[in-house]
Amino acid sequence: RFVEWYSFDRTNAKPDFNTIWGTELYNHTTSTMSFNDENVNLAKKANMTAKVNELRKMLHAGWRAAMTPQ
């Protein structure tokens, strides 16, 4: 699960992607779920930098960009 917290412009109803308040990344793909899967934030780990950047790009593109064309 990937979550980023941004400043939000209420006038334009848009996030300010340049002002990140926090980033969270949790692994929910392990075959054996454990308590730590939801409680250990992986976003700051060096080996997760590429994954965070990939997910951030998808988030910024918006949910419509993630949809399968019909």
mmJSON file of the N, C-alpha and C atoms, coordinates in Angstrom:
{"data_MODEL":{"atom_site":{
"group_PDB":["ATOM","ATOM","ATOM","ATOM","ATOM","ATOM","ATOM","ATOM","ATOM","ATOM","ATOM","ATOM","ATOM","ATOM","ATOM","ATOM","ATOM","ATOM","ATOM","ATOM","ATOM","ATOM","ATOM","ATOM","ATOM","ATOM","ATOM","ATOM","ATOM","ATOM","ATOM","ATOM","ATOM","ATOM","ATOM","ATOM","ATOM","ATOM","ATOM","ATOM","ATOM","ATOM","ATOM","ATOM","ATOM","ATOM","ATOM","ATOM","ATOM","ATOM","ATOM","ATOM","ATOM","ATOM","ATOM","ATOM","ATOM","ATOM","ATOM","ATOM","ATOM","ATOM","ATOM","ATOM","ATOM","ATOM","ATOM","ATOM","ATOM","ATOM","ATOM","ATOM","ATOM","ATOM","ATOM","ATOM","ATOM","ATOM","ATOM","ATOM","ATOM","ATOM","ATOM","ATOM","ATOM","ATOM","ATOM","ATOM","ATOM","ATOM","ATOM","ATOM","ATOM","ATOM","ATOM","ATOM","ATOM","ATOM","ATOM","ATOM","ATOM","ATOM","ATOM","ATOM","ATOM","ATOM","ATOM","ATOM","ATOM","ATOM","ATOM","ATOM","ATOM","ATOM","ATOM","ATOM","ATOM","ATOM","ATOM","ATOM","ATOM","ATOM","ATOM","ATOM","ATOM","ATOM","ATOM","ATOM","ATOM","ATOM","ATOM","ATOM","ATOM","ATOM","ATOM","ATOM","ATOM","ATOM","ATOM","ATOM","ATOM","ATOM","ATOM","ATOM","ATOM","ATOM","ATOM","ATOM","ATOM","ATOM","ATOM","ATOM","ATOM","ATOM","ATOM","ATOM","ATOM","ATOM","ATOM","ATOM","ATOM","ATOM","ATOM","ATOM","ATOM","ATOM","ATOM","ATOM","ATOM","ATOM","ATOM","ATOM","ATOM","ATOM","ATOM","ATOM","ATOM","ATOM","ATOM","ATOM","ATOM","ATOM","ATOM","ATOM","ATOM","ATOM","ATOM","ATOM","ATOM","ATOM","ATOM","ATOM","ATOM","ATOM","ATOM","ATOM","ATOM","ATOM","ATOM","ATOM","ATOM","ATOM","ATOM","ATOM","ATOM","ATOM","ATOM","ATOM","ATOM","ATOM"],
"id":[1,2,3,4,5,6,7,8,9,10,11,12,13,14,15,16,17,18,19,20,21,22,23,24,25,26,27,28,29,30,31,32,33,34,35,36,37,38,39,40,41,42,43,44,45,46,47,48,49,50,51,52,53,54,55,56,57,58,59,60,61,62,63,64,65,66,67,68,69,70,71,72,73,74,75,76,77,78,79,80,81,82,83,84,85,86,87,88,89,90,91,92,93,94,95,96,97,98,99,100,101,102,103,104,105,106,107,108,109,110,111,112,113,114,115,116,117,118,119,120,121,122,123,124,125,126,127,128,129,130,131,132,133,134,135,136,137,138,139,140,141,142,143,144,145,146,147,148,149,150,151,152,153,154,155,156,157,158,159,160,161,162,163,164,165,166,167,168,169,170,171,172,173,174,175,176,177,178,179,180,181,182,183,184,185,186,187,188,189,190,191,192,193,194,195,196,197,198,199,200,201,202,203,204,205,206,207,208,209,210],
"type_symbol":["N","C","C","N","C","C","N","C","C","N","C","C","N","C","C","N","C","C","N","C","C","N","C","C","N","C","C","N","C","C","N","C","C","N","C","C","N","C","C","N","C","C","N","C","C","N","C","C","N","C","C","N","C","C","N","C","C","N","C","C","N","C","C","N","C","C","N","C","C","N","C","C","N","C","C","N","C","C","N","C","C","N","C","C","N","C","C","N","C","C","N","C","C","N","C","C","N","C","C","N","C","C","N","C","C","N","C","C","N","C","C","N","C","C","N","C","C","N","C","C","N","C","C","N","C","C","N","C","C","N","C","C","N","C","C","N","C","C","N","C","C","N","C","C","N","C","C","N","C","C","N","C","C","N","C","C","N","C","C","N","C","C","N","C","C","N","C","C","N","C","C","N","C","C","N","C","C","N","C","C","N","C","C","N","C","C","N","C","C","N","C","C","N","C","C","N","C","C","N","C","C","N","C","C","N","C","C","N","C","C"],
"label_atom_id":["N","CA","C","N","CA","C","N","CA","C","N","CA","C","N","CA","C","N","CA","C","N","CA","C","N","CA","C","N","CA","C","N","CA","C","N","CA","C","N","CA","C","N","CA","C","N","CA","C","N","CA","C","N","CA","C","N","CA","C","N","CA","C","N","CA","C","N","CA","C","N","CA","C","N","CA","C","N","CA","C","N","CA","C","N","CA","C","N","CA","C","N","CA","C","N","CA","C","N","CA","C","N","CA","C","N","CA","C","N","CA","C","N","CA","C","N","CA","C","N","CA","C","N","CA","C","N","CA","C","N","CA","C","N","CA","C","N","CA","C","N","CA","C","N","CA","C","N","CA","C","N","CA","C","N","CA","C","N","CA","C","N","CA","C","N","CA","C","N","CA","C","N","CA","C","N","CA","C","N","CA","C","N","CA","C","N","CA","C","N","CA","C","N","CA","C","N","CA","C","N","CA","C","N","CA","C","N","CA","C","N","CA","C","N","CA","C","N","CA","C","N","CA","C","N","CA","C","N","CA","C","N","CA","C","N","CA","C","N","CA","C","N","CA","C"],
"label_alt_id":[null,null,null,null,null,null,null,null,null,null,null,null,null,null,null,null,null,null,null,null,null,null,null,null,null,null,null,null,null,null,null,null,null,null,null,null,null,null,null,null,null,null,null,null,null,null,null,null,null,null,null,null,null,null,null,null,null,null,null,null,null,null,null,null,null,null,null,null,null,null,null,null,null,null,null,null,null,null,null,null,null,null,null,null,null,null,null,null,null,null,null,null,null,null,null,null,null,null,null,null,null,null,null,null,null,null,null,null,null,null,null,null,null,null,null,null,null,null,null,null,null,null,null,null,null,null,null,null,null,null,null,null,null,null,null,null,null,null,null,null,null,null,null,null,null,null,null,null,null,null,null,null,null,null,null,null,null,null,null,null,null,null,null,null,null,null,null,null,null,null,null,null,null,null,null,null,null,null,null,null,null,null,null,null,null,null,null,null,null,null,null,null,null,null,null,null,null,null,null,null,null,null,null,null,null,null,null,null,null,null],
"label_comp_id":["ARG","ARG","ARG","PHE","PHE","PHE","VAL","VAL","VAL","GLU","GLU","GLU","TRP","TRP","TRP","TYR","TYR","TYR","SER","SER","SER","PHE","PHE","PHE","ASP","ASP","ASP","ARG","ARG","ARG","THR","THR","THR","ASN","ASN","ASN","ALA","ALA","ALA","LYS","LYS","LYS","PRO","PRO","PRO","ASP","ASP","ASP","PHE","PHE","PHE","ASN","ASN","ASN","THR","THR","THR","ILE","ILE","ILE","TRP","TRP","TRP","GLY","GLY","GLY","THR","THR","THR","GLU","GLU","GLU","LEU","LEU","LEU","TYR","TYR","TYR","ASN","ASN","ASN","HIS","HIS","HIS","THR","THR","THR","THR","THR","THR","SER","SER","SER","THR","THR","THR","MET","MET","MET","SER","SER","SER","PHE","PHE","PHE","ASN","ASN","ASN","ASP","ASP","ASP","GLU","GLU","GLU","ASN","ASN","ASN","VAL","VAL","VAL","ASN","ASN","ASN","LEU","LEU","LEU","ALA","ALA","ALA","LYS","LYS","LYS","LYS","LYS","LYS","ALA","ALA","ALA","ASN","ASN","ASN","MET","MET","MET","THR","THR","THR","ALA","ALA","ALA","LYS","LYS","LYS","VAL","VAL","VAL","ASN","ASN","ASN","GLU","GLU","GLU","LEU","LEU","LEU","ARG","ARG","ARG","LYS","LYS","LYS","MET","MET","MET","LEU","LEU","LEU","HIS","HIS","HIS","ALA","ALA","ALA","GLY","GLY","GLY","TRP","TRP","TRP","ARG","ARG","ARG","ALA","ALA","ALA","ALA","ALA","ALA","MET","MET","MET","THR","THR","THR","PRO","PRO","PRO","GLN","GLN","GLN"],
"label_asym_id":["A","A","A","A","A","A","A","A","A","A","A","A","A","A","A","A","A","A","A","A","A","A","A","A","A","A","A","A","A","A","A","A","A","A","A","A","A","A","A","A","A","A","A","A","A","A","A","A","A","A","A","A","A","A","A","A","A","A","A","A","A","A","A","A","A","A","A","A","A","A","A","A","A","A","A","A","A","A","A","A","A","A","A","A","A","A","A","A","A","A","A","A","A","A","A","A","A","A","A","A","A","A","A","A","A","A","A","A","A","A","A","A","A","A","A","A","A","A","A","A","A","A","A","A","A","A","A","A","A","A","A","A","A","A","A","A","A","A","A","A","A","A","A","A","A","A","A","A","A","A","A","A","A","A","A","A","A","A","A","A","A","A","A","A","A","A","A","A","A","A","A","A","A","A","A","A","A","A","A","A","A","A","A","A","A","A","A","A","A","A","A","A","A","A","A","A","A","A","A","A","A","A","A","A","A","A","A","A","A","A"],
"label_entity_id":["1","1","1","1","1","1","1","1","1","1","1","1","1","1","1","1","1","1","1","1","1","1","1","1","1","1","1","1","1","1","1","1","1","1","1","1","1","1","1","1","1","1","1","1","1","1","1","1","1","1","1","1","1","1","1","1","1","1","1","1","1","1","1","1","1","1","1","1","1","1","1","1","1","1","1","1","1","1","1","1","1","1","1","1","1","1","1","1","1","1","1","1","1","1","1","1","1","1","1","1","1","1","1","1","1","1","1","1","1","1","1","1","1","1","1","1","1","1","1","1","1","1","1","1","1","1","1","1","1","1","1","1","1","1","1","1","1","1","1","1","1","1","1","1","1","1","1","1","1","1","1","1","1","1","1","1","1","1","1","1","1","1","1","1","1","1","1","1","1","1","1","1","1","1","1","1","1","1","1","1","1","1","1","1","1","1","1","1","1","1","1","1","1","1","1","1","1","1","1","1","1","1","1","1","1","1","1","1","1","1"],
"label_seq_id":[1,1,1,2,2,2,3,3,3,4,4,4,5,5,5,6,6,6,7,7,7,8,8,8,9,9,9,10,10,10,11,11,11,12,12,12,13,13,13,14,14,14,15,15,15,16,16,16,17,17,17,18,18,18,19,19,19,20,20,20,21,21,21,22,22,22,23,23,23,24,24,24,25,25,25,26,26,26,27,27,27,28,28,28,29,29,29,30,30,30,31,31,31,32,32,32,33,33,33,34,34,34,35,35,35,36,36,36,37,37,37,38,38,38,39,39,39,40,40,40,41,41,41,42,42,42,43,43,43,44,44,44,45,45,45,46,46,46,47,47,47,48,48,48,49,49,49,50,50,50,51,51,51,52,52,52,53,53,53,54,54,54,55,55,55,56,56,56,57,57,57,58,58,58,59,59,59,60,60,60,61,61,61,62,62,62,63,63,63,64,64,64,65,65,65,66,66,66,67,67,67,68,68,68,69,69,69,70,70,70],
"pdbx_PDB_ins_code":[null,null,null,null,null,null,null,null,null,null,null,null,null,null,null,null,null,null,null,null,null,null,null,null,null,null,null,null,null,null,null,null,null,null,null,null,null,null,null,null,null,null,null,null,null,null,null,null,null,null,null,null,null,null,null,null,null,null,null,null,null,null,null,null,null,null,null,null,null,null,null,null,null,null,null,null,null,null,null,null,null,null,null,null,null,null,null,null,null,null,null,null,null,null,null,null,null,null,null,null,null,null,null,null,null,null,null,null,null,null,null,null,null,null,null,null,null,null,null,null,null,null,null,null,null,null,null,null,null,null,null,null,null,null,null,null,null,null,null,null,null,null,null,null,null,null,null,null,null,null,null,null,null,null,null,null,null,null,null,null,null,null,null,null,null,null,null,null,null,null,null,null,null,null,null,null,null,null,null,null,null,null,null,null,null,null,null,null,null,null,null,null,null,null,null,null,null,null,null,null,null,null,null,null,null,null,null,null,null,null],
"Cartn_x":[0.853,0.0,0.892,0.608,1.39,0.485,0.952,0.207,1.183,0.798,1.573,0.621,1.116,0.348,0.911,0.028,0.435,-0.319,0.27,-0.466,-1.598,-2.728,-3.88,-4.392,-4.558,-5.092,-6.612,-7.281,-8.74,-9.441,-8.785,-9.384,-9.512,-8.461,-8.449,-8.793,-8.968,-9.26,-8.211,-6.936,-5.844,-4.729,-4.069,-2.92,-1.722,-0.88,0.395,1.448,1.75,2.671,4.103,4.378,5.717,5.892,4.806,4.868,4.396,5.325,5.011,5.155,4.094,4.124,4.563,4.341,4.738,4.533,5.294,5.2,5.148,4.238,4.096,4.076,4.778,4.779,4.798,3.775,3.655,3.538,4.149,4.152,2.963,2.04,0.89,0.933,2.116,2.222,2.907,3.285,3.961,2.973,3.472,2.596,2.098,2.853,2.42,2.305,1.089,0.858,1.246,1.865,2.204,1.859,1.899,1.593,2.456,3.728,4.644,4.378,3.654,3.359,2.631,1.803,1.052,1.683,2.716,3.269,4.703,5.329,6.699,6.659,6.933,6.93,8.227,8.109,9.279,9.738,8.998,9.256,10.639,11.203,12.508,13.693,13.416,14.517,15.177,16.494,17.266,16.883,16.601,16.271,14.848,14.091,12.72,12.603,13.709,13.668,13.055,13.47,12.939,11.451,11.01,9.594,8.771,9.265,8.559,8.426,9.488,9.443,8.454,8.421,7.481,6.033,5.753,4.409,4.008,4.946,4.682,4.276,4.98,4.664,3.24,2.875,1.525,0.478,0.775,-0.148,-0.37,0.703,0.597,-0.171,-0.079,-0.794,-2.302,-2.695,-4.113,-4.715,-5.856,-6.493,-6.97,-7.328,-7.791,-6.685,-5.442,-4.315,-4.048,-4.488,-4.267,-5.323,-6.393,-7.486,-7.11,-7.646,-7.456,-8.322,-7.738,-8.559,-9.672,-10.839,-11.965,-12.298],
"Cartn_y":[-1.161,0.0,1.215,2.148,3.376,4.57,5.445,6.659,7.81,8.948,10.171,11.265,12.073,13.169,14.479,15.277,16.529,17.701,18.879,20.102,20.151,20.745,20.749,22.168,22.577,23.892,23.789,24.278,24.163,25.047,26.119,26.999,26.301,25.608,24.911,23.424,22.955,21.535,20.62,20.975,20.178,20.024,18.861,18.678,19.458,19.88,20.506,19.414,18.796,17.669,18.06,19.343,19.796,19.88,19.76,19.835,18.514,17.57,16.246,16.296,15.955,15.921,14.56,13.516,12.189,11.159,10.09,8.992,7.683,6.802,5.503,4.408,3.325,2.159,0.911,0.078,-1.157,-2.344,-3.443,-4.647,-5.531,-5.675,-6.56,-7.729,-8.022,-9.087,-10.337,-10.355,-11.535,-12.695,-13.881,-15.056,-15.299,-14.871,-14.997,-13.607,-13.157,-11.827,-11.835,-10.755,-10.622,-9.217,-9.026,-7.73,-6.632,-6.918,-5.897,-5.484,-6.286,-5.909,-4.572,-4.286,-3.045,-1.994,-2.342,-1.425,-0.994,-1.533,-1.139,-0.354,0.952,1.815,1.602,1.088,0.777,1.959,3.041,4.156,4.77,4.785,5.421,4.474,3.224,2.267,2.498,2.467,2.765,1.859,0.596,-0.332,-0.144,0.769,1.039,2.343,3.05,4.346,4.251,3.293,3.14,2.831,1.97,1.622,2.83,3.598,4.81,5.788,5.969,6.881,6.403,5.098,4.519,4.745,4.459,4.618,6.092,6.962,8.409,8.912,8.442,8.827,8.397,7.177,6.681,7.507,7.836,8.628,9.998,10.628,11.954,11.913,10.797,10.666,10.552,10.11,10.023,8.664,8.423,7.108,6.824,7.851,7.609,7.04,7.455,6.948,5.469,4.981,3.588,2.638,3.202,2.365,1.696,0.512,-0.19,0.482,0.824,1.435,0.492,1.06,0.218,0.423],
"Cartn_z":[0.0,0.0,0.0,-0.908,-1.031,-0.758,0.117,0.458,0.53,-0.035,0.182,0.641,1.551,2.128,1.593,0.997,0.374,0.98,0.791,1.054,0.028,0.379,-0.515,-0.69,-1.936,-2.266,-2.338,-1.318,-1.254,-2.289,-2.699,-3.697,-5.041,-5.46,-6.74,-6.619,-5.405,-5.137,-5.765,-5.564,-6.115,-5.081,-5.11,-4.218,-4.734,-3.81,-4.168,-4.086,-5.236,-5.268,-4.899,-4.79,-4.401,-2.888,-2.154,-0.699,-0.103,0.043,0.583,2.103,2.798,4.254,4.777,3.997,4.442,3.351,3.42,2.46,3.233,2.827,3.471,2.41,2.677,1.795,2.663,2.468,3.248,2.301,2.668,1.849,2.217,1.274,1.47,0.498,-0.046,-1.039,-0.513,0.751,1.286,1.409,1.254,1.33,2.749,3.731,5.126,5.726,5.866,6.429,7.91,8.349,9.757,10.223,11.507,12.107,11.502,11.244,10.747,9.308,8.534,7.153,7.093,8.078,8.103,9.012,9.73,10.712,10.459,9.444,9.115,7.803,7.908,6.735,5.961,4.741,3.918,3.059,3.044,2.119,2.264,3.441,3.664,3.49,3.22,3.034,1.672,1.651,0.438,-0.727,-0.455,-1.535,-2.072,-1.508,-1.951,-2.741,-2.936,-3.614,-5.001,-5.791,-7.153,-7.12,-6.207,-6.096,-5.67,-4.711,-4.274,-5.441,-6.202,-7.344,-8.404,-8.648,-9.614,-9.162,-7.903,-7.373,-7.309,-6.984,-6.943,-8.334,-9.354,-10.727,-11.097,-10.71,-10.977,-10.228,-8.994,-8.186,-8.815,-9.248,-9.857,-11.18,-11.897,-13.174,-12.953,-11.777,-11.451,-11.746,-11.161,-11.281,-12.698,-13.448,-14.833,-15.696,-15.455,-16.227,-15.949,-14.795,-14.408,-14.96,-15.508,-16.014,-17.338,-17.558,-18.82,-19.884,-21.041,-22.112,-22.546,-22.839,-23.251,-24.702],
"occupancy":[1.0,1.0,1.0,1.0,1.0,1.0,1.0,1.0,1.0,1.0,1.0,1.0,1.0,1.0,1.0,1.0,1.0,1.0,1.0,1.0,1.0,1.0,1.0,1.0,1.0,1.0,1.0,1.0,1.0,1.0,1.0,1.0,1.0,1.0,1.0,1.0,1.0,1.0,1.0,1.0,1.0,1.0,1.0,1.0,1.0,1.0,1.0,1.0,1.0,1.0,1.0,1.0,1.0,1.0,1.0,1.0,1.0,1.0,1.0,1.0,1.0,1.0,1.0,1.0,1.0,1.0,1.0,1.0,1.0,1.0,1.0,1.0,1.0,1.0,1.0,1.0,1.0,1.0,1.0,1.0,1.0,1.0,1.0,1.0,1.0,1.0,1.0,1.0,1.0,1.0,1.0,1.0,1.0,1.0,1.0,1.0,1.0,1.0,1.0,1.0,1.0,1.0,1.0,1.0,1.0,1.0,1.0,1.0,1.0,1.0,1.0,1.0,1.0,1.0,1.0,1.0,1.0,1.0,1.0,1.0,1.0,1.0,1.0,1.0,1.0,1.0,1.0,1.0,1.0,1.0,1.0,1.0,1.0,1.0,1.0,1.0,1.0,1.0,1.0,1.0,1.0,1.0,1.0,1.0,1.0,1.0,1.0,1.0,1.0,1.0,1.0,1.0,1.0,1.0,1.0,1.0,1.0,1.0,1.0,1.0,1.0,1.0,1.0,1.0,1.0,1.0,1.0,1.0,1.0,1.0,1.0,1.0,1.0,1.0,1.0,1.0,1.0,1.0,1.0,1.0,1.0,1.0,1.0,1.0,1.0,1.0,1.0,1.0,1.0,1.0,1.0,1.0,1.0,1.0,1.0,1.0,1.0,1.0,1.0,1.0,1.0,1.0,1.0,1.0,1.0,1.0,1.0,1.0,1.0,1.0],
"B_iso_or_equiv":[0.0,0.0,0.0,0.0,0.0,0.0,0.0,0.0,0.0,0.0,0.0,0.0,0.0,0.0,0.0,0.0,0.0,0.0,0.0,0.0,0.0,0.0,0.0,0.0,0.0,0.0,0.0,0.0,0.0,0.0,0.0,0.0,0.0,0.0,0.0,0.0,0.0,0.0,0.0,0.0,0.0,0.0,0.0,0.0,0.0,0.0,0.0,0.0,0.0,0.0,0.0,0.0,0.0,0.0,0.0,0.0,0.0,0.0,0.0,0.0,0.0,0.0,0.0,0.0,0.0,0.0,0.0,0.0,0.0,0.0,0.0,0.0,0.0,0.0,0.0,0.0,0.0,0.0,0.0,0.0,0.0,0.0,0.0,0.0,0.0,0.0,0.0,0.0,0.0,0.0,0.0,0.0,0.0,0.0,0.0,0.0,0.0,0.0,0.0,0.0,0.0,0.0,0.0,0.0,0.0,0.0,0.0,0.0,0.0,0.0,0.0,0.0,0.0,0.0,0.0,0.0,0.0,0.0,0.0,0.0,0.0,0.0,0.0,0.0,0.0,0.0,0.0,0.0,0.0,0.0,0.0,0.0,0.0,0.0,0.0,0.0,0.0,0.0,0.0,0.0,0.0,0.0,0.0,0.0,0.0,0.0,0.0,0.0,0.0,0.0,0.0,0.0,0.0,0.0,0.0,0.0,0.0,0.0,0.0,0.0,0.0,0.0,0.0,0.0,0.0,0.0,0.0,0.0,0.0,0.0,0.0,0.0,0.0,0.0,0.0,0.0,0.0,0.0,0.0,0.0,0.0,0.0,0.0,0.0,0.0,0.0,0.0,0.0,0.0,0.0,0.0,0.0,0.0,0.0,0.0,0.0,0.0,0.0,0.0,0.0,0.0,0.0,0.0,0.0,0.0,0.0,0.0,0.0,0.0,0.0],
"pdbx_formal_charge":[null,null,null,null,null,null,null,null,null,null,null,null,null,null,null,null,null,null,null,null,null,null,null,null,null,null,null,null,null,null,null,null,null,null,null,null,null,null,null,null,null,null,null,null,null,null,null,null,null,null,null,null,null,null,null,null,null,null,null,null,null,null,null,null,null,null,null,null,null,null,null,null,null,null,null,null,null,null,null,null,null,null,null,null,null,null,null,null,null,null,null,null,null,null,null,null,null,null,null,null,null,null,null,null,null,null,null,null,null,null,null,null,null,null,null,null,null,null,null,null,null,null,null,null,null,null,null,null,null,null,null,null,null,null,null,null,null,null,null,null,null,null,null,null,null,null,null,null,null,null,null,null,null,null,null,null,null,null,null,null,null,null,null,null,null,null,null,null,null,null,null,null,null,null,null,null,null,null,null,null,null,null,null,null,null,null,null,null,null,null,null,null,null,null,null,null,null,null,null,null,null,null,null,null,null,null,null,null,null,null],
"auth_seq_id":[1,1,1,2,2,2,3,3,3,4,4,4,5,5,5,6,6,6,7,7,7,8,8,8,9,9,9,10,10,10,11,11,11,12,12,12,13,13,13,14,14,14,15,15,15,16,16,16,17,17,17,18,18,18,19,19,19,20,20,20,21,21,21,22,22,22,23,23,23,24,24,24,25,25,25,26,26,26,27,27,27,28,28,28,29,29,29,30,30,30,31,31,31,32,32,32,33,33,33,34,34,34,35,35,35,36,36,36,37,37,37,38,38,38,39,39,39,40,40,40,41,41,41,42,42,42,43,43,43,44,44,44,45,45,45,46,46,46,47,47,47,48,48,48,49,49,49,50,50,50,51,51,51,52,52,52,53,53,53,54,54,54,55,55,55,56,56,56,57,57,57,58,58,58,59,59,59,60,60,60,61,61,61,62,62,62,63,63,63,64,64,64,65,65,65,66,66,66,67,67,67,68,68,68,69,69,69,70,70,70],
"auth_comp_id":["ARG","ARG","ARG","PHE","PHE","PHE","VAL","VAL","VAL","GLU","GLU","GLU","TRP","TRP","TRP","TYR","TYR","TYR","SER","SER","SER","PHE","PHE","PHE","ASP","ASP","ASP","ARG","ARG","ARG","THR","THR","THR","ASN","ASN","ASN","ALA","ALA","ALA","LYS","LYS","LYS","PRO","PRO","PRO","ASP","ASP","ASP","PHE","PHE","PHE","ASN","ASN","ASN","THR","THR","THR","ILE","ILE","ILE","TRP","TRP","TRP","GLY","GLY","GLY","THR","THR","THR","GLU","GLU","GLU","LEU","LEU","LEU","TYR","TYR","TYR","ASN","ASN","ASN","HIS","HIS","HIS","THR","THR","THR","THR","THR","THR","SER","SER","SER","THR","THR","THR","MET","MET","MET","SER","SER","SER","PHE","PHE","PHE","ASN","ASN","ASN","ASP","ASP","ASP","GLU","GLU","GLU","ASN","ASN","ASN","VAL","VAL","VAL","ASN","ASN","ASN","LEU","LEU","LEU","ALA","ALA","ALA","LYS","LYS","LYS","LYS","LYS","LYS","ALA","ALA","ALA","ASN","ASN","ASN","MET","MET","MET","THR","THR","THR","ALA","ALA","ALA","LYS","LYS","LYS","VAL","VAL","VAL","ASN","ASN","ASN","GLU","GLU","GLU","LEU","LEU","LEU","ARG","ARG","ARG","LYS","LYS","LYS","MET","MET","MET","LEU","LEU","LEU","HIS","HIS","HIS","ALA","ALA","ALA","GLY","GLY","GLY","TRP","TRP","TRP","ARG","ARG","ARG","ALA","ALA","ALA","ALA","ALA","ALA","MET","MET","MET","THR","THR","THR","PRO","PRO","PRO","GLN","GLN","GLN"],
"auth_asym_id":["A","A","A","A","A","A","A","A","A","A","A","A","A","A","A","A","A","A","A","A","A","A","A","A","A","A","A","A","A","A","A","A","A","A","A","A","A","A","A","A","A","A","A","A","A","A","A","A","A","A","A","A","A","A","A","A","A","A","A","A","A","A","A","A","A","A","A","A","A","A","A","A","A","A","A","A","A","A","A","A","A","A","A","A","A","A","A","A","A","A","A","A","A","A","A","A","A","A","A","A","A","A","A","A","A","A","A","A","A","A","A","A","A","A","A","A","A","A","A","A","A","A","A","A","A","A","A","A","A","A","A","A","A","A","A","A","A","A","A","A","A","A","A","A","A","A","A","A","A","A","A","A","A","A","A","A","A","A","A","A","A","A","A","A","A","A","A","A","A","A","A","A","A","A","A","A","A","A","A","A","A","A","A","A","A","A","A","A","A","A","A","A","A","A","A","A","A","A","A","A","A","A","A","A","A","A","A","A","A","A"],
"auth_atom_id":["N","CA","C","N","CA","C","N","CA","C","N","CA","C","N","CA","C","N","CA","C","N","CA","C","N","CA","C","N","CA","C","N","CA","C","N","CA","C","N","CA","C","N","CA","C","N","CA","C","N","CA","C","N","CA","C","N","CA","C","N","CA","C","N","CA","C","N","CA","C","N","CA","C","N","CA","C","N","CA","C","N","CA","C","N","CA","C","N","CA","C","N","CA","C","N","CA","C","N","CA","C","N","CA","C","N","CA","C","N","CA","C","N","CA","C","N","CA","C","N","CA","C","N","CA","C","N","CA","C","N","CA","C","N","CA","C","N","CA","C","N","CA","C","N","CA","C","N","CA","C","N","CA","C","N","CA","C","N","CA","C","N","CA","C","N","CA","C","N","CA","C","N","CA","C","N","CA","C","N","CA","C","N","CA","C","N","CA","C","N","CA","C","N","CA","C","N","CA","C","N","CA","C","N","CA","C","N","CA","C","N","CA","C","N","CA","C","N","CA","C","N","CA","C","N","CA","C","N","CA","C","N","CA","C","N","CA","C","N","CA","C","N","CA","C"],
"pdbx_PDB_model_num":[1,1,1,1,1,1,1,1,1,1,1,1,1,1,1,1,1,1,1,1,1,1,1,1,1,1,1,1,1,1,1,1,1,1,1,1,1,1,1,1,1,1,1,1,1,1,1,1,1,1,1,1,1,1,1,1,1,1,1,1,1,1,1,1,1,1,1,1,1,1,1,1,1,1,1,1,1,1,1,1,1,1,1,1,1,1,1,1,1,1,1,1,1,1,1,1,1,1,1,1,1,1,1,1,1,1,1,1,1,1,1,1,1,1,1,1,1,1,1,1,1,1,1,1,1,1,1,1,1,1,1,1,1,1,1,1,1,1,1,1,1,1,1,1,1,1,1,1,1,1,1,1,1,1,1,1,1,1,1,1,1,1,1,1,1,1,1,1,1,1,1,1,1,1,1,1,1,1,1,1,1,1,1,1,1,1,1,1,1,1,1,1,1,1,1,1,1,1,1,1,1,1,1,1,1,1,1,1,1,1]
}}}
